[in-house]
Amino acid sequence: MMADSPVMNGRHADLWASHNQIVLEPPETNDPEVNPNTGYIDCDKLEENARLFHPKLIIAGVSCYSRDLDYARMRAIADENNAILMADMAHISGLVAAGVVPSPFEHCDVVTTTTHKTLRGCQAGVIFYRKGVRSLDPKTGKEMMYNYESLINQAVFPGLQGGPHNHAIAGIAVTLKQAMTPEFRLYQKQVLSNCRALASALEELGYHIVTGGSNNHLILVDLKNKKTDGGRAEKVLEACAIACNKNTCPGECSSIGGWPSRGFREDNFKKVAHFIHQSE
């Protein structure tokens, strides 16, 4: 358990450097592996690129993609190329903990997350990795063990982290305890419901929602038909006390995961959609 920046570096400092090979990541919306008509990730293209580059590490994680990742398909692609599959679920970890979106744990070798986004905790990060028997040697029948623990621990300390951050460890403990409650699950369900309400209201106002909706707490809006861009929209909406951010994609990514903490429900988000529209 550490600050989120060391997590992002430590997660592949040894997993990647020890292989010295290309890391293949699922793309964002402006990349060729995304269907330009639907906005969905094209796993067939990902598979084609994996066969071309034979990466040793495949990262399943995005920052402005509003749909579920196909972890099972990526697992199959990783196995075909004898690659490690690592998920970065930083943006959706609260939704994963509540069981309202697909979990990467069944399919991935390593899972990383921050704890201050949809988990609603302090600013920190966590790395999960597989332990135990990985496979049996086909010739000798000897058990082959996962070796991620030593690689990750050596990369994190002393390479990236100093002493333990006890206040962050305590904060993470409280966060994870809250994530186990029925109230937290209801909260995350409200996040999804609010997101759908906002997306629907924006569509009614003439905005194009990439992929036609959302399965999580993110909405990606294509602003080309509004003759503006995400950078301008971000600044204007910030002045209106509506927090959002631009992304390296043809649209705007708005995270609404924390708004239910302020008592926001579906009707409130319909009003937010009109505020967004008025700021154009």
VEXDREN-476870 format. One record per residue (C-alpha): residue number from 1; y, x, z. Coordinates in steps of 0.1 Angstrom, whole numbers, m for minus. Layout:
N
@resi:NUM	py:Y	px:X	pz:Z;
...
//
This chain:
280
@resi:1	py:0	px:0	pz:0;
@resi:2	py:33	px:16	pz:m11;
@resi:3	py:65	px:10	pz:m29;
@resi:4	py:62	px:m6	pz:m63;
@resi:5	py:74	px:24	pz:m83;
@resi:6	py:46	px:48	pz:m71;
@resi:7	py:21	px:20	pz:m78;
@resi:8	py:32	px:19	pz:m114;
@resi:9	py:28	px:57	pz:m117;
@resi:10	py:m2	px:62	pz:m95;
@resi:11	py:m22	px:35	pz:m112;
@resi:12	py:m28	px:57	pz:m142;
@resi:13	py:m16	px:91	pz:m132;
@resi:14	py:m53	px:103	pz:m129;
@resi:15	py:m70	px:75	pz:m148;
@resi:16	py:m50	px:84	pz:m179;
@resi:17	py:m42	px:120	pz:m174;
@resi:18	py:m78	px:130	pz:m168;
@resi:19	py:m87	px:116	pz:m202;
@resi:20	py:m55	px:126	pz:m221;
@resi:21	py:m59	px:98	pz:m245;
@resi:22	py:m38	px:69	pz:m258;
@resi:23	py:m32	px:39	pz:m235;
@resi:24	py:m33	px:6	pz:m253;
@resi:25	py:m14	px:m23	pz:m238;
@resi:26	py:m12	px:m59	pz:m249;
@resi:27	py:21	px:m63	pz:m267;
@resi:28	py:52	px:m83	pz:m261;
@resi:29	py:65	px:m110	pz:m284;
@resi:30	py:81	px:m88	pz:m310;
@resi:31	py:50	px:m66	pz:m317;
@resi:32	py:27	px:m70	pz:m347;
@resi:33	py:m2	px:m80	pz:m324;
@resi:34	py:16	px:m112	pz:m316;
@resi:35	py:12	px:m141	pz:m340;
@resi:36	py:48	px:m146	pz:m354;
@resi:37	py:43	px:m183	pz:m359;
@resi:38	py:27	px:m192	pz:m325;
@resi:39	py:39	px:m164	pz:m302;
@resi:40	py:4	px:m159	pz:m289;
@resi:41	py:m12	px:m125	pz:m285;
@resi:42	py:m36	px:m118	pz:m313;
@resi:43	py:m67	px:m104	pz:m297;
@resi:44	py:m83	px:m98	pz:m331;
@resi:45	py:m54	px:m73	pz:m338;
@resi:46	py:m58	px:m58	pz:m304;
@resi:47	py:m95	px:m53	pz:m311;
@resi:48	py:m87	px:m37	pz:m345;
@resi:49	py:m63	px:m13	pz:m329;
@resi:50	py:m87	px:m4	pz:m301;
@resi:51	py:m113	px:5	pz:m327;
@resi:52	py:m87	px:26	pz:m345;
@resi:53	py:m74	px:46	pz:m315;
@resi:54	py:m104	px:44	pz:m291;
@resi:55	py:m82	px:43	pz:m260;
@resi:56	py:m97	px:55	pz:m226;
@resi:57	py:m75	px:30	pz:m207;
@resi:58	py:m65	px:m5	pz:m217;
@resi:59	py:m38	px:m22	pz:m197;
@resi:60	py:m38	px:m60	pz:m195;
@resi:61	py:m3	px:m68	pz:m183;
@resi:62	py:30	px:m82	pz:m197;
@resi:63	py:64	px:m90	pz:m184;
@resi:64	py:77	px:m118	pz:m207;
@resi:65	py:45	px:m136	pz:m219;
@resi:66	py:43	px:m172	pz:m207;
@resi:67	py:6	px:m178	pz:m215;
@resi:68	py:m26	px:m167	pz:m199;
@resi:69	py:m42	px:m133	pz:m209;
@resi:70	py:m78	px:m134	pz:m222;
@resi:71	py:m93	px:m110	pz:m197;
@resi:72	py:m128	px:m117	pz:m208;
@resi:73	py:m120	px:m108	pz:m244;
@resi:74	py:m102	px:m76	pz:m233;
@resi:75	py:m132	px:m67	pz:m211;
@resi:76	py:m154	px:m69	pz:m242;
@resi:77	py:m129	px:m48	pz:m262;
@resi:78	py:m128	px:m22	pz:m234;
@resi:79	py:m166	px:m21	pz:m232;
@resi:80	py:m169	px:m16	pz:m269;
@resi:81	py:m147	px:15	pz:m266;
@resi:82	py:m160	px:27	pz:m233;
@resi:83	py:m125	px:22	pz:m218;
@resi:84	py:m113	px:14	pz:m184;
@resi:85	py:m97	px:m20	pz:m182;
@resi:86	py:m67	px:m23	pz:m158;
@resi:87	py:m46	px:m54	pz:m151;
@resi:88	py:m11	px:m53	pz:m139;
@resi:89	py:m6	px:m88	pz:m125;
@resi:90	py:28	px:m80	pz:m108;
@resi:91	py:45	px:m110	pz:m123;
@resi:92	py:18	px:m136	pz:m117;
@resi:93	py:1	px:m123	pz:m85;
@resi:94	py:12	px:m152	pz:m64;
@resi:95	py:m2	px:m177	pz:m90;
@resi:96	py:m34	px:m157	pz:m90;
@resi:97	py:m37	px:m157	pz:m52;
@resi:98	py:m32	px:m195	pz:m52;
@resi:99	py:m59	px:m199	pz:m79;
@resi:100	py:m36	px:m218	pz:m103;
@resi:101	py:m39	px:m192	pz:m132;
@resi:102	py:m69	px:m171	pz:m143;
@resi:103	py:m77	px:m141	pz:m122;
@resi:104	py:m82	px:m106	pz:m136;
@resi:105	py:m105	px:m94	pz:m108;
@resi:106	py:m137	px:m107	pz:m124;
@resi:107	py:m132	px:m86	pz:m155;
@resi:108	py:m110	px:m56	pz:m146;
@resi:109	py:m119	px:m22	pz:m132;
@resi:110	py:m84	px:m17	pz:m116;
@resi:111	py:m58	px:m43	pz:m107;
@resi:112	py:m22	px:m35	pz:m96;
@resi:113	py:6	px:m57	pz:m84;
@resi:114	py:39	px:m57	pz:m67;
@resi:115	py:43	px:m80	pz:m37;
@resi:116	py:79	px:m92	pz:m41;
@resi:117	py:77	px:m114	pz:m71;
@resi:118	py:56	px:m146	pz:m71;
@resi:119	py:39	px:m134	pz:m39;
@resi:120	py:73	px:m137	pz:m22;
@resi:121	py:68	px:m107	pz:0;
@resi:122	py:86	px:m74	pz:7;
@resi:123	py:92	px:m49	pz:m20;
@resi:124	py:60	px:m30	pz:m22;
@resi:125	py:28	px:m26	pz:m42;
@resi:126	py:m9	px:m27	pz:m40;
@resi:127	py:m37	px:m11	pz:m61;
@resi:128	py:m72	px:m26	pz:m62;
@resi:129	py:m102	px:m8	pz:m77;
@resi:130	py:m139	px:m12	pz:m80;
@resi:131	py:m163	px:6	pz:m57;
@resi:132	py:m201	px:9	pz:m55;
@resi:133	py:m227	px:10	pz:m83;
@resi:134	py:m213	px:9	pz:m118;
@resi:135	py:m245	px:12	pz:m138;
@resi:136	py:m279	px:28	pz:m139;
@resi:137	py:m286	px:60	pz:m159;
@resi:138	py:m309	px:48	pz:m188;
@resi:139	py:m329	px:80	pz:m187;
@resi:140	py:m333	px:87	pz:m150;
@resi:141	py:m326	px:53	pz:m135;
@resi:142	py:m302	px:69	pz:m111;
@resi:143	py:m273	px:48	pz:m98;
@resi:144	py:m240	px:57	pz:m114;
@resi:145	py:m211	px:51	pz:m91;
@resi:146	py:m174	px:41	pz:m97;
@resi:147	py:m151	px:71	pz:m91;
@resi:148	py:m117	px:54	pz:m91;
@resi:149	py:m111	px:57	pz:m54;
@resi:150	py:m108	px:95	pz:m53;
@resi:151	py:m88	px:96	pz:m85;
@resi:152	py:m63	px:70	pz:m74;
@resi:153	py:m59	px:83	pz:m39;
@resi:154	py:m53	px:119	pz:m51;
@resi:155	py:m27	px:106	pz:m76;
@resi:156	py:m9	px:86	pz:m49;
@resi:157	py:m9	px:110	pz:m20;
@resi:158	py:5	px:136	pz:m18;
@resi:159	py:16	px:135	pz:m55;
@resi:160	py:37	px:103	pz:m54;
@resi:161	py:39	px:90	pz:m18;
@resi:162	py:49	px:106	pz:14;
@resi:163	py:43	px:91	pz:48;
@resi:164	py:31	px:55	pz:53;
@resi:165	py:58	px:28	pz:51;
@resi:166	py:47	px:9	pz:82;
@resi:167	py:74	px:m18	pz:78;
@resi:168	py:62	px:m25	pz:42;
@resi:169	py:25	px:m26	pz:54;
@resi:170	py:34	px:m52	pz:80;
@resi:171	py:54	px:m71	pz:54;
@resi:172	py:24	px:m71	pz:30;
@resi:173	py:1	px:m83	pz:58;
@resi:174	py:23	px:m113	pz:65;
@resi:175	py:26	px:m120	pz:27;
@resi:176	py:m11	px:m120	pz:21;
@resi:177	py:m17	px:m142	pz:52;
@resi:178	py:7	px:m167	pz:39;
@resi:179	py:m9	px:m166	pz:4;
@resi:180	py:m42	px:m178	pz:20;
@resi:181	py:m27	px:m211	pz:33;
@resi:182	py:m29	px:m245	pz:16;
@resi:183	py:9	px:m246	pz:18;
@resi:184	py:11	px:m216	pz:m5;
@resi:185	py:m12	px:m232	pz:m30;
@resi:186	py:10	px:m263	pz:m31;
@resi:187	py:41	px:m241	pz:m35;
@resi:188	py:26	px:m223	pz:m65;
@resi:189	py:16	px:m257	pz:m81;
@resi:190	py:52	px:m267	pz:m77;
@resi:191	py:63	px:m235	pz:m95;
@resi:192	py:41	px:m245	pz:m125;
@resi:193	py:54	px:m281	pz:m124;
@resi:194	py:90	px:m269	pz:m123;
@resi:195	py:85	px:m245	pz:m151;
@resi:196	py:70	px:m273	pz:m173;
@resi:197	py:99	px:m296	pz:m165;
@resi:198	py:125	px:m269	pz:m174;
@resi:199	py:107	px:m260	pz:m206;
@resi:200	py:105	px:m297	pz:m216;
@resi:201	py:142	px:m303	pz:m208;
@resi:202	py:153	px:m273	pz:m228;
@resi:203	py:132	px:m284	pz:m258;
@resi:204	py:149	px:m318	pz:m256;
@resi:205	py:182	px:m300	pz:m259;
@resi:206	py:172	px:m283	pz:m291;
@resi:207	py:159	px:m249	pz:m278;
@resi:208	py:128	px:m233	pz:m292;
@resi:209	py:103	px:m223	pz:m265;
@resi:210	py:80	px:m195	pz:m277;
@resi:211	py:44	px:m206	pz:m277;
@resi:212	py:56	px:m242	pz:m272;
@resi:213	py:54	px:m240	pz:m234;
@resi:214	py:42	px:m220	pz:m204;
@resi:215	py:11	px:m216	pz:m183;
@resi:216	py:29	px:m196	pz:m155;
@resi:217	py:64	px:m193	pz:m141;
@resi:218	py:80	px:m177	pz:m172;
@resi:219	py:98	px:m194	pz:m201;
@resi:220	py:105	px:m175	pz:m232;
@resi:221	py:134	px:m190	pz:m253;
@resi:222	py:140	px:m180	pz:m289;
@resi:223	py:178	px:m180	pz:m293;
@resi:224	py:181	px:m173	pz:m330;
@resi:225	py:190	px:m209	pz:m338;
@resi:226	py:217	px:m208	pz:m312;
@resi:227	py:235	px:m178	pz:m329;
@resi:228	py:235	px:m158	pz:m297;
@resi:229	py:212	px:m133	pz:m279;
@resi:230	py:196	px:m127	pz:m246;
@resi:231	py:221	px:m102	pz:m235;
@resi:232	py:251	px:m125	pz:m238;
@resi:233	py:231	px:m155	pz:m223;
@resi:234	py:221	px:m133	pz:m193;
@resi:235	py:257	px:m125	pz:m185;
@resi:236	py:271	px:m160	pz:m189;
@resi:237	py:243	px:m176	pz:m169;
@resi:238	py:247	px:m150	pz:m142;
@resi:239	py:283	px:m161	pz:m139;
@resi:240	py:270	px:m196	pz:m134;
@resi:241	py:247	px:m185	pz:m106;
@resi:242	py:216	px:m189	pz:m128;
@resi:243	py:196	px:m157	pz:m126;
@resi:244	py:176	px:m147	pz:m157;
@resi:245	py:170	px:m116	pz:m178;
@resi:246	py:168	px:m105	pz:m214;
@resi:247	py:137	px:m88	pz:m228;
@resi:248	py:127	px:m66	pz:m257;
@resi:249	py:117	px:m97	pz:m277;
@resi:250	py:135	px:m123	pz:m298;
@resi:251	py:144	px:m146	pz:m269;
@resi:252	py:152	px:m149	pz:m232;
@resi:253	py:127	px:m146	pz:m204;
@resi:254	py:135	px:m167	pz:m173;
@resi:255	py:115	px:m165	pz:m141;
@resi:256	py:117	px:m195	pz:m119;
@resi:257	py:90	px:m186	pz:m94;
@resi:258	py:113	px:m184	pz:m63;
@resi:259	py:133	px:m215	pz:m68;
@resi:260	py:110	px:m239	pz:m49;
@resi:261	py:119	px:m219	pz:m18;
@resi:262	py:153	px:m235	pz:m22;
@resi:263	py:138	px:m269	pz:m24;
@resi:264	py:140	px:m272	pz:m62;
@resi:265	py:118	px:m298	pz:m79;
@resi:266	py:113	px:m312	pz:m114;
@resi:267	py:145	px:m333	pz:m115;
@resi:268	py:165	px:m303	pz:m103;
@resi:269	py:152	px:m282	pz:m132;
@resi:270	py:161	px:m308	pz:m157;
@resi:271	py:197	px:m304	pz:m144;
@resi:272	py:194	px:m266	pz:m146;
@resi:273	py:185	px:m271	pz:m183;
@resi:274	py:218	px:m289	pz:m188;
@resi:275	py:237	px:m261	pz:m170;
@resi:276	py:220	px:m236	pz:m193;
@resi:277	py:229	px:m257	pz:m223;
@resi:278	py:265	px:m259	pz:m212;
@resi:279	py:268	px:m221	pz:m208;
@resi:280	py:260	px:m216	pz:m245;
//
